[in-house]
Amino acid sequence: MARRLLRTGAVAAAGALTVGLLAAEASAWAPERAPARGWLVEDPADAETSGTAWEQGGLRAADEEPEPTAALGGRAPGAPVAQAVFPPRALDRPVDEVAVAADVGGPAEDLLIEVRGERADGLWTEWRERADGPADEAGRVRLPAPVEKVQVRVGIGGEAARVGTVLSGVRLRPVGEPAERPETAVRERPYSARLFATRIGLAGASTANGHTVRTADHFVALPSRRALAPRGGGDYTVRVCTEGVERRCAYAPVWDVGPWNITDDHWNAQRESWTDLPHGLPQAQAAFLGGHNGGRDGFGRRVLNPAGIDLADGTFREALRLPTNAWVQVDYLWTAERTARARVATVSMADPVVVRSGPGFDHPSVGLAAHGAQVGVECLADGDRASGPGGAGTGTGWYRIGEGHYIPAAYTEGGEGAAGCAEPAP
């Protein structure tokens, strides 16, 4: 059987995480064994999976170990080789903490459980790992903001993959009431950082979210699973722009993890790893240019370039027209508060939409927006008529999604509530 490549996530750097089994000796809250009151029960049959096989009423890893990847250059201990993403579940009250547990047959080491939540404004928080620690704290996940809906993701790797541990169910329940924390604050504009970009390549391999890489693909990789979008999703989308006079920009979802590190969410003020580094500075960049960690990454490898983002071939060559690896400006669009947002949609479900400098086809192309990318809508302008597969159908509306960046509203889903642009585009 051909092995499926899943780029590794936070479990490799954090070490093996012990999953909270629903047994009295494993968890302080285990006596509330599902289907006890308050537990939401997840069925593996409902999950979107990659790298898994069905066995004895549950899921196991189809392969024992991950193949070497461009981002890591080799295997990482405990790395997920299979993944199950369960459907979102509504909660009976908004909370910022949930308890989560897994039913498994076999060793639970190297199972990675992550949870994210949907806020009241419809935006998803980033993924957070299930806490490891004393029994009375184990199994809980603290989210960055109060949420009304949650989603669970489980990765299988290491010992669990080698011996064929079977995941037969996942259960969760809300805990306590929302608590105000500084991390809940959102920005009017997205956080932005200058990063060194490299090309992914690897056509035919699989990304960390289970997508099979194609030539001319449009997505990016960032060095943390916290902003890894589900397969085909654009909940975490970046705007990547080149430097210089011929500035071009790409709007692309985060579908992979890398380069170099896998727990380096450098865009967060309260980052998971390398907390000694300044906000926005990738560890690989600090290692290459400043000798951080002895010039090595989180796996002890000598860092050979300062890359903080990987670009799929289509993003690299078509959208940005880069001749080689280069410094770029990256905006993390999900970090901004948006009153209106839209999902880019194309007929092929693969080709991107051309981004133009004004609301019409005579305006020059200034970049590309990937199918599935979620973008903030600044305003709605009147322009050339366009027909597309999106919910807007045919019309003359064009969304401004950035300074001097316009796409036809007909090639999007959403965008409701966008105000009219104050001034006509030049």
Secondary structure as UniProt FT lines:
FT   HELIX           11..14
FT   TURN            24..26
FT   TURN            28..31
FT   TURN            34..35
FT   TURN            37..38
FT   STRAND          40..42
FT   HELIX           44..46
FT   STRAND          48..50
FT   STRAND          52..55
FT   TURN            56..57
FT   STRAND          58..61
FT   TURN            70..72
FT   TURN            77..78
FT   STRAND          80..85
FT   STRAND          89..105
FT   TURN            109..110
FT   STRAND          111..118
FT   TURN            120..121
FT   STRAND          128..129
FT   TURN            135..139
FT   STRAND          140..157
FT   HELIX           158..163
FT   STRAND          166..174
FT   HELIX           182..184
FT   STRAND          191..199
FT   TURN            203..204
FT   TURN            208..209
FT   TURN            215..216
FT   STRAND          220..222
FT   HELIX           225..227
FT   TURN            231..232
FT   STRAND          237..242
FT   STRAND          249..257
FT   TURN            266..267
FT   TURN            275..276
FT   TURN            279..280
FT   HELIX           283..290
FT   HELIX           292..295
FT   TURN            298..299
FT   STRAND          307..311
FT   HELIX           314..319
FT   STRAND          326..332
FT   HELIX           333..335
FT   STRAND          341..344
FT   TURN            347..348
FT   STRAND          353..356
FT   TURN            361..362
FT   STRAND          365..369
FT   TURN            371..372
FT   STRAND          374..376
FT   STRAND          379..387
FT   TURN            391..392
FT   STRAND          394..402
FT   TURN            403..404
FT   STRAND          405..408
FT   HELIX           409..411
FT   STRAND          412..414
FT   TURN            416..417
//
